[in-house]
Amino acid sequence: MDDPELSVNIFSEIEDDFRERYCIYLRTMKQRIYDTYLGFNELEDERKMVNQQVIRTPGRRGEIIKNEEIDKEFSRRYIEYKKSTELF
């Protein structure tokens, strides 16, 4: 029996697991210091690589999720940076 609700639950669990693992992976990446040209650009390079993959194979759910998670990570880091500068 093919239960559509069961398959949706399985896919959402797989997607949630993928998002969580990818988010952890992104947090290990280094990104240059804001307002300077010093440091690494690993997170920006990851975004470029994902965008190139989207051009090659459009419509893949994995790349859409990766773009969403990269945007969230940039936002998280920007908010942390803003909070740290407000304290000083």
N, C-alpha and C positions, 0 to 999 in steps of 0.2 A: 504494500500500500504506500502510495506517495502522499504524505500529509504535507500540504504547503506550509502550514503553520510551523511544523517541526523544522522544515528546511530553512525557513526565515530565521528561526531561533538559532540554528546552527551557524548560518552565515553571519548573523549579528554577533555571536560569540567569537567567531573567527576574526571578524572585523575589529571588535573591541580589543582582542588580544594583540592584533597587528598594530593598532593605534598605540596601545600601551608600550609595546616593545620599541616601536619607532620613536616615541616620545622620549623614552629613556636614552636611546641612541643619540637623539638630537641634543640632549642635555650634556653629553660628553664632548660635543664639538665646541671648538673655540671660535670666537668671533672678535673682530677687531674692536678696539676701544672706541667708544662713540666720540665724535668730534675730533678724531685724530686719524692719521694714516698708519699708526703703529699696530702691529699684531697680526693675527691670523684671520682668514676669511673662510673657514671650513663650512660654516653654516650657509653662507652665501653661495659657495661652490656647490653644496648639496642642492640648493634651490635651482641653480643653473642646470645641473645634471638631470634633475627630475623634469624640468621644463623641456629639455632636449628629448627626453624619453617620451613625454606627452606628444611632442611633434611627430615622433616616429610611429607611435602606437596610440592614437587618440581614443579616449573613451574608456581606458582601463581604470577600474575602481582604485587600484593600488596607488597610482600616481595622483589621483584626486585626493585620496586620504593623505598622502605624503605632503602635497601642497597645503592642505588644511593644517596639518600638524606643524609644518615649518612656519606658517603664518602665526600660529598660536605661540610657538617658541620665540619668535621675534617679538611678539607683543609682550610676552612674559618678561623677557630680558629688558625691554624698553621700560616697562613699568618698574622693574627692580632698579634700573638705572635712575629713573626719575625720583623714586623714593630715597635712594642713597644721596642724591644731590640736594634734596630738600632738607636733609638732616644737617647739612653743613652750611 
